[in-house]
Amino acid sequence: MRTYLRKFRFDRGELSQQQLADMVNVSRQTIVSIERGDYAPSVKLALLLARKLETTVEELFALEDKDYA
């Protein structure tokens, strides 16, 4: 899964990982893991992230060809 979370953090006022983590009530490490692609967020967390960043889940995350295998 591809993530555009980092791009949206910077587009929305250069939010730090910690600031975003605080907004959605997770650890900074969770945000780091999502941005690296090491962790796929739950549906609830993906929706919260999208809402806080004023976008859609589809804009934040995209499936890659390898995800279909």
C-alpha positions in Angstrom: 0.0 0.0 0.0 1.3 3.4 -0.9 0.8 6.3 1.6 0.7 10.0 1.0 0.4 10.9 4.7 3.7 12.7 4.9 2.8 14.9 1.8 -0.5 15.8 3.4 1.1 16.6 6.8 3.3 19.2 5.0 0.5 20.5 2.8 -1.6 21.1 5.9 0.7 23.5 7.7 3.8 21.3 8.1 2.3 19.3 11.0 4.8 17.2 12.9 4.4 13.5 13.3 3.7 14.1 17.0 1.1 16.8 16.3 -0.8 14.5 13.9 -0.4 11.6 16.3 -1.9 13.7 19.1 -4.8 14.7 16.8 -5.8 11.1 16.3 -4.8 9.7 19.7 -2.0 7.4 18.6 1.8 7.3 19.2 4.3 9.2 17.0 5.8 5.8 16.2 2.4 4.7 14.7 2.6 7.7 12.3 6.2 6.9 11.5 5.3 3.2 10.7 2.4 4.3 8.5 4.5 6.7 6.6 7.2 4.1 6.0 4.6 1.6 4.8 5.4 -0.8 7.6 1.9 -0.6 9.1 -1.5 -0.4 7.5 -3.9 1.6 9.7 -7.3 0.3 10.7 -10.3 1.7 8.8 -11.1 3.8 11.8 -7.6 5.3 12.0 -7.5 5.9 8.2 -10.8 7.7 8.4 -9.6 9.8 11.4 -6.4 10.7 9.6 -8.3 11.7 6.5 -10.7 13.9 8.5 -8.0 15.7 10.4 -6.0 16.3 7.2 -9.2 17.5 5.4 -9.0 14.9 2.6 -10.3 11.4 1.8 -8.9 8.0 2.6 -8.5 7.5 -1.1 -6.2 10.5 -1.3 -4.1 9.3 1.6 -3.7 5.7 0.7 -3.5 3.8 -2.6 -3.2 0.1 -3.4 -0.2 -1.0 -5.4 -0.1 -3.8 -8.0 1.7 -6.1 -5.5 -1.3 -5.7 -3.1 -3.5 -7.5 -5.5 -1.3 -10.7 -5.6 
